[in-house]
Amino acid sequence: MEKQHWPAVKERKPNHAYLVWAGFYMGLLSLVNILLAFLISPLPTFLLAITAGAIAILIVWAWRQGLRNSILHVHSVLNMLGGAALGVLAAHWLADQARVIEFLAGFAVMDFISFTRFGKWTLNRKLMQSGPLLRRLSVSLPLPGFSEPYPIIGIGDIFCFALIVGATVQIWGPSFLWMAVGAVGLGQALNVACLALFRHKPWYRGLPTTSFPVLIFILTVLVQNV
């Protein structure tokens, strides 16, 4: 859900350090996401549901607070934990290779469409166009050149990556975790490369962060099945 500009944060001046830190944060948060999803994957479904419900209550509380930096940090932690719990919970419920691939493919296609001129009607696009909503639904961290914490990765991306990890562990086993790590890692590397190449283009609206990881994961699964 990385997006270059949004109303609530003013860019003070162009700074190449922005790209370095954005890439670093994307990689670090993806690694934390993978590790967290892997650690909670063995939990029973009912316990995951209880955990997700408890986090949802805390998120509702955070949404009732005024939007300030301290609350943004709370949102960031809760979004990381909640997105991971929901992603692994979805993996438990799907629990089938075909259903996982169909769900991920649809999720990634919708994410991609939301960044095109045809995606104005999508929920993701409407959220991206609202600075306060985007901030509350993301993990936000400080970036050079921006006056306030910047949204690095959205809760939808966290959910998607956790689903990839959870599905891998549930369906193929922990020994195949390399499929999830490779898909998310390589996909995020391609996302950073696209950010570097296209962020100053007049048509640039942001990055559909899930598209590359999902595509790589699906291709890896299909190759494994050959």
N, C-alpha and C positions, 0 to 999 in steps of 0.2 A: 504494500500500500504506500510505498515511498512516493512522495510528491514534492516538487521543488518549491512551490509557493503556496501559502494559504494565508487568509486574512489576518489572523491574530498574531503572527510572528513577522517582524520586520527584519529584512536582511540589511545589515549595516553597510557592507561593502563586499564585492566579489572576493572570494578567498579560496585558493586551491586546496587549502587544508580541509575544506568542507568535504571534498570528494574522498580524501584519505580517511577521515574520521567516519564518514557515512559508510564506507566500505568495511572499515574495521568493526563498527557497531553491528552492521548487518551480519557479518561472519560470527561475531561473538554471541549475539542474541540467537542466531540459528543453532550454534553449538549448545548453548544453555537449553534451548527448546528441545533439541534432540536428547540431551542427557536427562532432562526432566521427564520427557515422555517415556524414555526407556525405563527409568526407575519406577514409574507408577504403572507401567503396563501389566506387571504381574498381579496387581490388586484386583480383587473380585469386582464384578460389575456394580453390585449394590453399593460397595464402598466408594467407588468412583462417582456414582450418582449422588451419594450423600456429600462427598467432597465438592463436587460441582455446584450442588445446591447451596452449601455454606458459602462458597466463594461468590455465588450470585447474590446472596443477601448482602455481603460486604460491598459488592459492586453497586447495588442499589443505594446503599448508604453513601458511598463515594459520589454518586451522581447527584445526591441531594445537597452536597457541599458546594460552596462557591469555587469557581475555577481559578486556582492559584497554583504556584509551583509545587507546594507541598502535597496538594491533592493530586497533581499530575503524577508525582512519584508513586502515590498510592495506587492510582489507576494503572500505572505501568506494571507494578508488581502483581496486582490482581488480574490484569489482562494476560500476563504471561502464565500465571498459575491456572486461571480459568480456561484460557484457550487450550492449554496442554491437557487439562482434565477432560474437557469436552471432546477433543480430538481422539484421545485414547478411548473414551467412552463410546464414541462413534465407531471406532475400530472393533470394539467388543460386540457392538450390535450388528455391524455389517458381517464381520467374521467369515467372509467368502471372497475369494479373489475376484470373481467377475463383478460382484456388487461394489467392491472397493474401487476397482478400475472405473466402473461406470460413474460412481459418485465423484471421484476425483476429477475425471474428465469433464463432467458437467460443471463442477466447481471452478476449474481452471478456465473453461470457455467463457463462463459468465464474468469471471474476473478480467479476462482479456477484453471482452466486449465493452465492459464498463469504462475502459480507457480509450475507446474509439468514439468517433462522432455518432455512431449508432447506439451508444450506450447511455445516452442522457436520461433514459427512463429507469436505469438500474438503481437499486438501493445503494450499491457501493459508490456510484458516481455522485449521488445526492449527498452521501456522507462526506465524500472528499471535498465537496464544494462548501461544506459547513466547517469552518475552522474549529469552533468549540467541540462539535461532535467528533471530528477526526482526532482531536487531542485526547478526548476521553476514551476513545476506542483503540488507542495505540500505546506502544511503549515509546516514551519520549525521552530523549537524552540531549545534553548540550552539544551544539555544533558551532565551530568558528563562523562568525559572520551573522549569527542569529541571536536575537536578544532574549529569547525564551527557549525552553526545551523543545526540540524538534521531533515530530513523529517519525520514528525509524521503521517500525514494523507494526502492522495492524493485528488485531486479535483474530481476524479471519485468516491471515497468513500463519499465525501461530497454531490455530486450529488445524489448518491443512497439513502443516509439517508434522504436527503431533499425530495426526491420522496416518500419515505415511509411516512413521516410526511404529505406532501401535499396531497397525495392520501387518507390518513386516514381522514383528515379534509374535503376534497372534497366529498368523497363517503359516509363516515359513520357519519361525523360530529365531532365537537370539543370534545364532551363528550366521544368519543372513542380514544382520543389522547393517552390514556394509552397503547393501542396496539402498537403504534409506539415507545413510550418511553421504554416500556418493551422489545420490539424486539431489538432496538439499544443498550439499556443499558446492557441487558443480553448477547447479541451477542458480545459486546466489552469486557465484563468481561471474556467470554470464549476465546476471542482473546488474552487477556493479559495472561491468564492461559497457553495457547499454547505457547506464547512467552517465558514464564518462563521455560516451560518444554523442549522446542525443540530448542531454539536459539543456543545452542552449538553443536547440532547434525551435523555430516558431510553433511547430505543431506538437511539441512535447507536452504531454499532460501528466506524466508520471509513469510508473512501472507496474504492470500486472505481475507482482512478485511471485505468484504461485505457478505461473504458466511453465517456465523452464523446469523447475523441480518436478512438477507433475508429469510433464512430457518425458523427462529422463527416467523417472521412476517407472512409468508405464512401459517404455521401451525396454528397460532392464528386465522387467517381469516377463514380457513377451519373449525376449531372447532366452531367458532362463527356462521357459517352457518348451523351447524348440528341441 
